[in-house]
Amino acid sequence: MKHTISVLVENHFGVLARVSSMFSARGYNIDSLCVGETEDPAVSRMTVVVPGDDRVLEQIEKQLNKLIEVIEIVDLTQEDYVERELVMVKVSATNSVRTEVLEVANIFRAKVVDLAKDAIVVEVTGTEGKVQAFIDMMRPFGIRELVRTGRIAIARSPK
């Protein structure tokens, strides 16, 4: 099972290195790691996707709590939450296939962010499944370059 963990940390130099080295030192794999400043510039949120059972998750939480910069840890997998990824894909797009690329992008509600004579850069956001489906649809056109953020997530507000 994959767990999506939200970790609030103090926004200091070296915190990311300490957190990621804690994972590697204990042999835990990270499927995705995204870090960014929160509404408070002194605090950053790490969204970490890790594979493992409940025992592995419990050990990860215990180890993270030992780090003095860690403020709060929430396993979003246990809550109702919203997740998104972002991908930008540079696709070969000569005049003969440009319309087709744009039609596929439109179906996925993607945005064209750069246009050249022989290529298009398209961005799409969504769940991991949507992003992967978009990438799969772009492959036949010839992906020249691809960059993907990994998962970010936030708990839903109670209704």
N, C-alpha and C positions, 0 to 999 in steps of 0.2 A: 504494500500500500504506500502511496505517496502522501506525505504530510506537507501542508503549506503553513509555515511558521512565520509569524510577524514578530520581529524583535526590535524594540525601541532601545537605542543606545545613545550615549553621550557623543556629540559630534566633535570628536577629537582626532588628531593625527594618530594613525596606527591602530585604531579600533578595528577596522576591517581586516587588517593583517592578523590581529590577535584572534578574532572570531574565526576566520578561515583556517588559521593554523590549528585552532582547537579541533576543528573537524578533521583535518588531515592527520593530526597526531594520534587521533583515536580511530582512524580508519573509516570514518563516516563519509559517504559520498554525498556530493551536492549536485542535484540535477539542475537547479537554477538558483541564482543569487542576484538580487537587485537591491541597490542601496540608494537612498536619496534623502535629502533634507525634508523635514516635516514642516508643519505650520510654525513650529518653534525652531529658529535657526540653531539653537544649541542641541537639538535632538535630531537624530537620523532614524529612519525606519529601514530595516533590512527585511526583505521578503525572501525566505529561504525555502526551497522545495527539496525535501529529502525523502529517499525511499527507506522503508523499514516498518517494523511492527511497533506496537505500543511500547515494548520494552526498550527498543532503540530510541524512540522518541523521548521516553522518560530519562534515559541517560544523557541525551543531547540537552534536554532542559536543565538537568542537574549541572552539567559542565558549563553551560552558558551562564547560569546563575552565579557561578564562581567568579566570573569576570566582573570587575568592579564597574566597568562602563555600561553594563547591561542594566536597563531600567525596568523593562517588562518583556515577558515572553507570552505569546498567545498562539495556540495551535488553532488556526482558523478552520482546519479540517473538521473540528468539532462544532463549528458554528455555521450559521448561514452567512455566506460572504460572496463578494463580487470579485472576479479575477479578470485580468486582461494581460495580453502580450502585444507587443508592437513588432512589426517586421517591415523592413524596407528591402525591396527587391529591384535590382537593375536587370532589365530584360532586353534582349535583342528585339528590336521592333522596326524593321524596315517598313516601307510604305505598304507592302503586301500583307503584313500581319498586324499593323498598328491598330486598325479598327477592332480586330478580334481581341487583342490584348486589352484595349479600353473597355470592351463589352464584358470581359471576365472581371476586370477591376470594378466595373459598375455593379455587377451582381454581388460582389463581396463588400460593396460600399467602401471601396478603397479610394485613396486620393492619389492623383498624379502629382508628384513633388518636383520632378525634373523631366524635361523633354529635350532630347537631342535628335539629330538626323537619323541615327541608327539605334537608339536605345531610349527606354522609358524607365524612370524610377518611380515605383508605386509603393505607397505605405498602406498598411491595413492593421487595424487593432481588433482584438477579440479574444475569445477563449483559445486555449492551446489547439483544440480541434479545428477551429475556424482558420487559424493562422496556418496550420499544417495543410489543410485542404487548399488554401490559397497558393501556398508554395507548390503543392502537387500540380495545380492547374497551370502554373507559370512555367514549370519544367519543360514542356514541349516547345515553348518559344525560345528557350535557351537562356537560362539564368547566368548572367555574367558575374554578379556579385550579390550577396545576401547578408544582411545584418539583422539580428533578432535580439530583443531585450531579455527574454525570460519573463517569468510570471511576476506580476505585482498583484496585490490583493488587499481588500479592506472589508471589515465586517459590516454587514448590513445593520441598519438601525432597527431597534425593536418596533413592531407595528402597533 
